[in-house]
Amino acid sequence: MLSDADGEIYEKYADELIRFASGLVGPDDASDVLSGAVLRAFTSPSWPAVTNHRAYLYRGVLNEARMWRRTNQRRLARDDGQRPTDEWWDPEVRPDVRQAVAELDVRSRAVLFLSYWGDLPAEEIAQLLDISVSTVRRDAARAHRRLRRKFHD
């Protein structure tokens, strides 16, 4: 059973978490990813001992997005390789850029989303995703190199 405190925690972070989930999986599936992550977090035996609820929930959304992506890839393989629509992107974003970013792994997209759209420093991204600052910087640099190669070759 959820407590009133859990409801307050959810209300406090829901808007930023749904934006984060949308950046990872698109708006059509973001609410499912968020609800799965929140449910797992709130029912986890370790939840009462969590001191940084925001970071714990961000990591939960990231993990849920990874599971969603694996499930989606298996479904697509079963459906004879049909591709999902990517209509969740801003229509002003070029389709080739949209495709290039979609080809990045989920954590790299998370790092890019949090740094560009969330305007967060590497230290805060590292804390939210429970990875080192050097991993954040490495993932961002690799993603940038990959995108540069794609568009400058």
CNS distance restraints for C-alpha pairs under 8 A (distance, minus, plus):
assign (resid   2 and name CA) (resid   6 and name CA) 6.13 0.50 0.50
assign (resid   2 and name CA) (resid   7 and name CA) 7.32 0.50 0.50
assign (resid   2 and name CA) (resid  42 and name CA) 7.20 0.50 0.50
assign (resid   3 and name CA) (resid   7 and name CA) 6.60 0.50 0.50
assign (resid   4 and name CA) (resid   8 and name CA) 6.30 0.50 0.50
assign (resid   5 and name CA) (resid   9 and name CA) 6.17 0.50 0.50
assign (resid   6 and name CA) (resid  10 and name CA) 6.14 0.50 0.50
assign (resid   6 and name CA) (resid  42 and name CA) 7.28 0.50 0.50
assign (resid   7 and name CA) (resid  11 and name CA) 6.16 0.50 0.50
assign (resid   8 and name CA) (resid  12 and name CA) 6.09 0.50 0.50
assign (resid   9 and name CA) (resid  13 and name CA) 6.48 0.50 0.50
assign (resid   9 and name CA) (resid  53 and name CA) 7.46 0.50 0.50
assign (resid  10 and name CA) (resid  14 and name CA) 5.47 0.50 0.50
assign (resid  10 and name CA) (resid  38 and name CA) 7.92 0.50 0.50
assign (resid  11 and name CA) (resid  15 and name CA) 7.83 0.50 0.50
assign (resid  13 and name CA) (resid  17 and name CA) 6.07 0.50 0.50
assign (resid  13 and name CA) (resid  54 and name CA) 6.84 0.50 0.50
assign (resid  14 and name CA) (resid  18 and name CA) 6.05 0.50 0.50
assign (resid  15 and name CA) (resid  19 and name CA) 6.41 0.50 0.50
assign (resid  16 and name CA) (resid  20 and name CA) 6.18 0.50 0.50
assign (resid  17 and name CA) (resid  21 and name CA) 6.08 0.50 0.50
assign (resid  17 and name CA) (resid  34 and name CA) 7.04 0.50 0.50
assign (resid  17 and name CA) (resid  57 and name CA) 7.80 0.50 0.50
assign (resid  17 and name CA) (resid  58 and name CA) 6.78 0.50 0.50
assign (resid  17 and name CA) (resid  61 and name CA) 7.44 0.50 0.50
assign (resid  18 and name CA) (resid  22 and name CA) 6.00 0.50 0.50
assign (resid  18 and name CA) (resid  30 and name CA) 6.21 0.50 0.50
assign (resid  18 and name CA) (resid  31 and name CA) 6.64 0.50 0.50
assign (resid  18 and name CA) (resid  34 and name CA) 6.39 0.50 0.50
assign (resid  19 and name CA) (resid  23 and name CA) 6.22 0.50 0.50
assign (resid  19 and name CA) (resid  30 and name CA) 7.98 0.50 0.50
assign (resid  20 and name CA) (resid  24 and name CA) 6.47 0.50 0.50
assign (resid  20 and name CA) (resid  61 and name CA) 7.92 0.50 0.50
assign (resid  20 and name CA) (resid 110 and name CA) 7.62 0.50 0.50
assign (resid  20 and name CA) (resid 113 and name CA) 7.32 0.50 0.50
assign (resid  20 and name CA) (resid 114 and name CA) 7.57 0.50 0.50
assign (resid  21 and name CA) (resid  25 and name CA) 6.06 0.50 0.50
assign (resid  21 and name CA) (resid  26 and name CA) 7.07 0.50 0.50
assign (resid  21 and name CA) (resid  27 and name CA) 7.66 0.50 0.50
assign (resid  21 and name CA) (resid  30 and name CA) 4.90 0.50 0.50
assign (resid  21 and name CA) (resid  31 and name CA) 7.59 0.50 0.50
assign (resid  21 and name CA) (resid  33 and name CA) 6.66 0.50 0.50
assign (resid  21 and name CA) (resid  34 and name CA) 6.48 0.50 0.50
assign (resid  21 and name CA) (resid  61 and name CA) 6.44 0.50 0.50
assign (resid  21 and name CA) (resid  62 and name CA) 7.63 0.50 0.50
assign (resid  21 and name CA) (resid  65 and name CA) 7.19 0.50 0.50
assign (resid  22 and name CA) (resid  26 and name CA) 4.21 0.50 0.50
assign (resid  22 and name CA) (resid  27 and name CA) 4.66 0.50 0.50
assign (resid  22 and name CA) (resid  28 and name CA) 7.87 0.50 0.50
assign (resid  22 and name CA) (resid  29 and name CA) 7.43 0.50 0.50
assign (resid  22 and name CA) (resid  30 and name CA) 4.89 0.50 0.50
assign (resid  22 and name CA) (resid  88 and name CA) 7.74 0.50 0.50
assign (resid  23 and name CA) (resid  27 and name CA) 7.84 0.50 0.50
assign (resid  23 and name CA) (resid 109 and name CA) 7.69 0.50 0.50
assign (resid  23 and name CA) (resid 110 and name CA) 7.40 0.50 0.50
assign (resid  23 and name CA) (resid 113 and name CA) 6.34 0.50 0.50
assign (resid  24 and name CA) (resid  30 and name CA) 7.91 0.50 0.50
assign (resid  24 and name CA) (resid  62 and name CA) 7.88 0.50 0.50
assign (resid  24 and name CA) (resid  65 and name CA) 6.60 0.50 0.50
assign (resid  24 and name CA) (resid 106 and name CA) 6.59 0.50 0.50
assign (resid  24 and name CA) (resid 109 and name CA) 6.47 0.50 0.50
assign (resid  24 and name CA) (resid 110 and name CA) 6.35 0.50 0.50
assign (resid  24 and name CA) (resid 113 and name CA) 7.95 0.50 0.50
assign (resid  25 and name CA) (resid  29 and name CA) 6.16 0.50 0.50
assign (resid  25 and name CA) (resid  30 and name CA) 6.07 0.50 0.50
assign (resid  25 and name CA) (resid  65 and name CA) 6.54 0.50 0.50
assign (resid  25 and name CA) (resid  69 and name CA) 7.71 0.50 0.50
assign (resid  26 and name CA) (resid  30 and name CA) 5.87 0.50 0.50
assign (resid  26 and name CA) (resid  86 and name CA) 7.26 0.50 0.50
assign (resid  26 and name CA) (resid  87 and name CA) 7.85 0.50 0.50
assign (resid  26 and name CA) (resid  88 and name CA) 5.00 0.50 0.50
assign (resid  26 and name CA) (resid  89 and name CA) 7.45 0.50 0.50
assign (resid  27 and name CA) (resid  31 and name CA) 7.29 0.50 0.50
assign (resid  27 and name CA) (resid  88 and name CA) 5.75 0.50 0.50
assign (resid  28 and name CA) (resid  88 and name CA) 7.40 0.50 0.50
assign (resid  29 and name CA) (resid  33 and name CA) 6.28 0.50 0.50
assign (resid  30 and name CA) (resid  34 and name CA) 6.00 0.50 0.50
assign (resid  31 and name CA) (resid  35 and name CA) 5.95 0.50 0.50
assign (resid  32 and name CA) (resid  36 and name CA) 6.06 0.50 0.50
assign (resid  33 and name CA) (resid  37 and name CA) 6.14 0.50 0.50
assign (resid  33 and name CA) (resid  61 and name CA) 6.49 0.50 0.50
assign (resid  33 and name CA) (resid  64 and name CA) 5.75 0.50 0.50
assign (resid  33 and name CA) (resid  65 and name CA) 6.09 0.50 0.50
assign (resid  33 and name CA) (resid  68 and name CA) 7.22 0.50 0.50
assign (resid  34 and name CA) (resid  38 and name CA) 6.05 0.50 0.50
assign (resid  34 and name CA) (resid  61 and name CA) 5.88 0.50 0.50
assign (resid  34 and name CA) (resid  64 and name CA) 7.68 0.50 0.50
assign (resid  35 and name CA) (resid  39 and name CA) 5.96 0.50 0.50
assign (resid  36 and name CA) (resid  40 and name CA) 6.14 0.50 0.50
assign (resid  36 and name CA) (resid  64 and name CA) 6.79 0.50 0.50
assign (resid  37 and name CA) (resid  41 and name CA) 6.11 0.50 0.50
assign (resid  37 and name CA) (resid  57 and name CA) 7.04 0.50 0.50
assign (resid  37 and name CA) (resid  60 and name CA) 4.94 0.50 0.50
assign (resid  37 and name CA) (resid  61 and name CA) 5.17 0.50 0.50
assign (resid  37 and name CA) (resid  63 and name CA) 7.73 0.50 0.50
assign (resid  37 and name CA) (resid  64 and name CA) 5.74 0.50 0.50
assign (resid  38 and name CA) (resid  42 and name CA) 6.01 0.50 0.50
assign (resid  38 and name CA) (resid  57 and name CA) 6.73 0.50 0.50
assign (resid  38 and name CA) (resid  60 and name CA) 7.19 0.50 0.50
assign (resid  38 and name CA) (resid  61 and name CA) 7.77 0.50 0.50
assign (resid  39 and name CA) (resid  43 and name CA) 6.08 0.50 0.50
assign (resid  40 and name CA) (resid  44 and name CA) 5.89 0.50 0.50
assign (resid  40 and name CA) (resid  60 and name CA) 7.69 0.50 0.50
assign (resid  41 and name CA) (resid  47 and name CA) 6.27 0.50 0.50
assign (resid  41 and name CA) (resid  56 and name CA) 7.63 0.50 0.50
assign (resid  41 and name CA) (resid  57 and name CA) 6.87 0.50 0.50
assign (resid  41 and name CA) (resid  60 and name CA) 6.83 0.50 0.50
assign (resid  42 and name CA) (resid  47 and name CA) 6.04 0.50 0.50
assign (resid  43 and name CA) (resid  47 and name CA) 7.11 0.50 0.50
assign (resid  46 and name CA) (resid  50 and name CA) 6.63 0.50 0.50
assign (resid  50 and name CA) (resid  56 and name CA) 7.48 0.50 0.50
assign (resid  52 and name CA) (resid  56 and name CA) 6.31 0.50 0.50
assign (resid  53 and name CA) (resid  57 and name CA) 6.08 0.50 0.50
assign (resid  54 and name CA) (resid  58 and name CA) 6.21 0.50 0.50
assign (resid  54 and name CA) (resid 128 and name CA) 7.15 0.50 0.50
assign (resid  55 and name CA) (resid  59 and name CA) 6.19 0.50 0.50
assign (resid  55 and name CA) (resid 127 and name CA) 6.38 0.50 0.50
assign (resid  55 and name CA) (resid 128 and name CA) 4.06 0.50 0.50
assign (resid  55 and name CA) (resid 129 and name CA) 6.64 0.50 0.50
assign (resid  55 and name CA) (resid 130 and name CA) 7.46 0.50 0.50
assign (resid  56 and name CA) (resid  60 and name CA) 6.18 0.50 0.50
assign (resid  56 and name CA) (resid 128 and name CA) 7.08 0.50 0.50
assign (resid  57 and name CA) (resid  61 and name CA) 6.19 0.50 0.50
assign (resid  58 and name CA) (resid  62 and name CA) 6.23 0.50 0.50
assign (resid  58 and name CA) (resid 128 and name CA) 5.74 0.50 0.50
assign (resid  58 and name CA) (resid 129 and name CA) 6.35 0.50 0.50
assign (resid  59 and name CA) (resid  63 and name CA) 6.11 0.50 0.50
assign (resid  59 and name CA) (resid 128 and name CA) 6.39 0.50 0.50
assign (resid  59 and name CA) (resid 129 and name CA) 4.98 0.50 0.50
assign (resid  59 and name CA) (resid 130 and name CA) 6.86 0.50 0.50
assign (resid  60 and name CA) (resid  64 and name CA) 6.02 0.50 0.50
assign (resid  61 and name CA) (resid  65 and name CA) 6.00 0.50 0.50
assign (resid  62 and name CA) (resid  66 and name CA) 6.31 0.50 0.50
assign (resid  62 and name CA) (resid 106 and name CA) 7.61 0.50 0.50
assign (resid  62 and name CA) (resid 107 and name CA) 7.30 0.50 0.50
assign (resid  62 and name CA) (resid 110 and name CA) 7.41 0.50 0.50
assign (resid  62 and name CA) (resid 129 and name CA) 7.49 0.50 0.50
assign (resid  63 and name CA) (resid  67 and name CA) 6.36 0.50 0.50
assign (resid  64 and name CA) (resid  68 and name CA) 6.07 0.50 0.50
assign (resid  65 and name CA) (resid  69 and name CA) 6.07 0.50 0.50
assign (resid  65 and name CA) (resid 106 and name CA) 7.31 0.50 0.50
assign (resid  66 and name CA) (resid  70 and name CA) 6.32 0.50 0.50
assign (resid  66 and name CA) (resid 106 and name CA) 6.31 0.50 0.50
assign (resid  67 and name CA) (resid  71 and name CA) 6.12 0.50 0.50
assign (resid  68 and name CA) (resid  72 and name CA) 5.93 0.50 0.50
assign (resid  69 and name CA) (resid  73 and name CA) 6.04 0.50 0.50
assign (resid  70 and name CA) (resid  74 and name CA) 6.29 0.50 0.50
assign (resid  71 and name CA) (resid  75 and name CA) 6.20 0.50 0.50
assign (resid  72 and name CA) (resid  76 and name CA) 6.09 0.50 0.50
assign (resid  73 and name CA) (resid  77 and name CA) 6.18 0.50 0.50
assign (resid  74 and name CA) (resid  78 and name CA) 6.30 0.50 0.50
assign (resid  75 and name CA) (resid  79 and name CA) 6.17 0.50 0.50
assign (resid  76 and name CA) (resid  80 and name CA) 6.52 0.50 0.50
assign (resid  76 and name CA) (resid  81 and name CA) 5.06 0.50 0.50
assign (resid  76 and name CA) (resid  82 and name CA) 5.57 0.50 0.50
assign (resid  76 and name CA) (resid  83 and name CA) 6.67 0.50 0.50
assign (resid  76 and name CA) (resid  84 and name CA) 7.88 0.50 0.50
assign (resid  77 and name CA) (resid  81 and name CA) 4.87 0.50 0.50
assign (resid  77 and name CA) (resid  82 and name CA) 7.51 0.50 0.50
assign (resid  87 and name CA) (resid  91 and name CA) 7.90 0.50 0.50
assign (resid  89 and name CA) (resid  93 and name CA) 6.98 0.50 0.50
assign (resid  89 and name CA) (resid  98 and name CA) 7.19 0.50 0.50
assign (resid  93 and name CA) (resid  97 and name CA) 6.86 0.50 0.50
assign (resid  93 and name CA) (resid  98 and name CA) 6.61 0.50 0.50
assign (resid  94 and name CA) (resid  98 and name CA) 6.24 0.50 0.50
assign (resid  95 and name CA) (resid  99 and name CA) 6.08 0.50 0.50
assign (resid  96 and name CA) (resid 100 and name CA) 6.15 0.50 0.50
assign (resid  97 and name CA) (resid 101 and name CA) 6.19 0.50 0.50
assign (resid  98 and name CA) (resid 102 and name CA) 6.14 0.50 0.50
assign (resid  99 and name CA) (resid 103 and name CA) 6.33 0.50 0.50
assign (resid 100 and name CA) (resid 104 and name CA) 7.00 0.50 0.50
assign (resid 100 and name CA) (resid 147 and name CA) 6.66 0.50 0.50
assign (resid 100 and name CA) (resid 150 and name CA) 7.60 0.50 0.50
assign (resid 101 and name CA) (resid 109 and name CA) 7.01 0.50 0.50
assign (resid 101 and name CA) (resid 147 and name CA) 7.58 0.50 0.50
assign (resid 102 and name CA) (resid 109 and name CA) 7.82 0.50 0.50
assign (resid 104 and name CA) (resid 108 and name CA) 6.17 0.50 0.50
assign (resid 104 and name CA) (resid 109 and name CA) 6.21 0.50 0.50
assign (resid 104 and name CA) (resid 143 and name CA) 7.08 0.50 0.50
assign (resid 105 and name CA) (resid 109 and name CA) 6.35 0.50 0.50
assign (resid 106 and name CA) (resid 110 and name CA) 6.09 0.50 0.50
assign (resid 107 and name CA) (resid 111 and name CA) 6.17 0.50 0.50
assign (resid 107 and name CA) (resid 139 and name CA) 7.80 0.50 0.50
assign (resid 108 and name CA) (resid 112 and name CA) 6.20 0.50 0.50
assign (resid 108 and name CA) (resid 139 and name CA) 5.57 0.50 0.50
assign (resid 108 and name CA) (resid 140 and name CA) 6.51 0.50 0.50
assign (resid 108 and name CA) (resid 143 and name CA) 6.41 0.50 0.50
assign (resid 109 and name CA) (resid 113 and name CA) 5.92 0.50 0.50
assign (resid 110 and name CA) (resid 114 and name CA) 6.06 0.50 0.50
assign (resid 111 and name CA) (resid 115 and name CA) 6.03 0.50 0.50
assign (resid 111 and name CA) (resid 125 and name CA) 6.91 0.50 0.50
assign (resid 111 and name CA) (resid 136 and name CA) 6.53 0.50 0.50
assign (resid 111 and name CA) (resid 139 and name CA) 7.17 0.50 0.50
assign (resid 111 and name CA) (resid 140 and name CA) 6.40 0.50 0.50
assign (resid 112 and name CA) (resid 116 and name CA) 5.85 0.50 0.50
assign (resid 112 and name CA) (resid 117 and name CA) 7.76 0.50 0.50
assign (resid 112 and name CA) (resid 140 and name CA) 6.44 0.50 0.50
assign (resid 113 and name CA) (resid 117 and name CA) 5.24 0.50 0.50
assign (resid 113 and name CA) (resid 118 and name CA) 6.32 0.50 0.50
assign (resid 114 and name CA) (resid 118 and name CA) 4.31 0.50 0.50
assign (resid 114 and name CA) (resid 119 and name CA) 6.22 0.50 0.50
assign (resid 114 and name CA) (resid 120 and name CA) 5.84 0.50 0.50
assign (resid 114 and name CA) (resid 125 and name CA) 6.66 0.50 0.50
assign (resid 115 and name CA) (resid 119 and name CA) 4.82 0.50 0.50
assign (resid 115 and name CA) (resid 120 and name CA) 4.94 0.50 0.50
assign (resid 115 and name CA) (resid 121 and name CA) 6.45 0.50 0.50
assign (resid 115 and name CA) (resid 122 and name CA) 7.30 0.50 0.50
assign (resid 115 and name CA) (resid 125 and name CA) 7.49 0.50 0.50
assign (resid 116 and name CA) (resid 120 and name CA) 7.51 0.50 0.50
assign (resid 120 and name CA) (resid 124 and name CA) 6.23 0.50 0.50
assign (resid 120 and name CA) (resid 125 and name CA) 6.42 0.50 0.50
assign (resid 121 and name CA) (resid 125 and name CA) 6.39 0.50 0.50
assign (resid 122 and name CA) (resid 126 and name CA) 6.03 0.50 0.50
assign (resid 122 and name CA) (resid 133 and name CA) 5.90 0.50 0.50
assign (resid 122 and name CA) (resid 136 and name CA) 6.17 0.50 0.50
assign (resid 122 and name CA) (resid 137 and name CA) 6.83 0.50 0.50
assign (resid 123 and name CA) (resid 127 and name CA) 6.34 0.50 0.50
assign (resid 123 and name CA) (resid 133 and name CA) 5.61 0.50 0.50
assign (resid 124 and name CA) (resid 128 and name CA) 6.14 0.50 0.50
assign (resid 125 and name CA) (resid 129 and name CA) 6.07 0.50 0.50
assign (resid 125 and name CA) (resid 133 and name CA) 7.76 0.50 0.50
assign (resid 125 and name CA) (resid 136 and name CA) 7.10 0.50 0.50
assign (resid 126 and name CA) (resid 130 and name CA) 5.58 0.50 0.50
assign (resid 126 and name CA) (resid 131 and name CA) 4.87 0.50 0.50
assign (resid 126 and name CA) (resid 132 and name CA) 5.35 0.50 0.50
assign (resid 126 and name CA) (resid 133 and name CA) 5.18 0.50 0.50
assign (resid 126 and name CA) (resid 135 and name CA) 7.76 0.50 0.50
assign (resid 126 and name CA) (resid 136 and name CA) 6.12 0.50 0.50
assign (resid 127 and name CA) (resid 131 and name CA) 6.63 0.50 0.50
assign (resid 127 and name CA) (resid 132 and name CA) 7.67 0.50 0.50
assign (resid 131 and name CA) (resid 135 and name CA) 6.34 0.50 0.50
assign (resid 131 and name CA) (resid 136 and name CA) 7.08 0.50 0.50
assign (resid 132 and name CA) (resid 136 and name CA) 6.47 0.50 0.50
assign (resid 133 and name CA) (resid 137 and name CA) 6.25 0.50 0.50
assign (resid 134 and name CA) (resid 138 and name CA) 5.95 0.50 0.50
assign (resid 135 and name CA) (resid 139 and name CA) 5.95 0.50 0.50
assign (resid 136 and name CA) (resid 140 and name CA) 6.10 0.50 0.50
assign (resid 137 and name CA) (resid 141 and name CA) 6.01 0.50 0.50
assign (resid 138 and name CA) (resid 142 and name CA) 6.06 0.50 0.50
assign (resid 139 and name CA) (resid 143 and name CA) 6.07 0.50 0.50
assign (resid 140 and name CA) (resid 144 and name CA) 6.08 0.50 0.50
assign (resid 141 and name CA) (resid 145 and name CA) 6.08 0.50 0.50
assign (resid 142 and name CA) (resid 146 and name CA) 6.06 0.50 0.50
assign (resid 143 and name CA) (resid 147 and name CA) 6.13 0.50 0.50
assign (resid 144 and name CA) (resid 148 and name CA) 5.95 0.50 0.50
assign (resid 145 and name CA) (resid 149 and name CA) 6.03 0.50 0.50
assign (resid 146 and name CA) (resid 150 and name CA) 6.21 0.50 0.50
assign (resid 147 and name CA) (resid 151 and name CA) 6.33 0.50 0.50
assign (resid 148 and name CA) (resid 152 and name CA) 5.70 0.50 0.50
assign (resid 149 and name CA) (resid 153 and name CA) 5.65 0.50 0.50
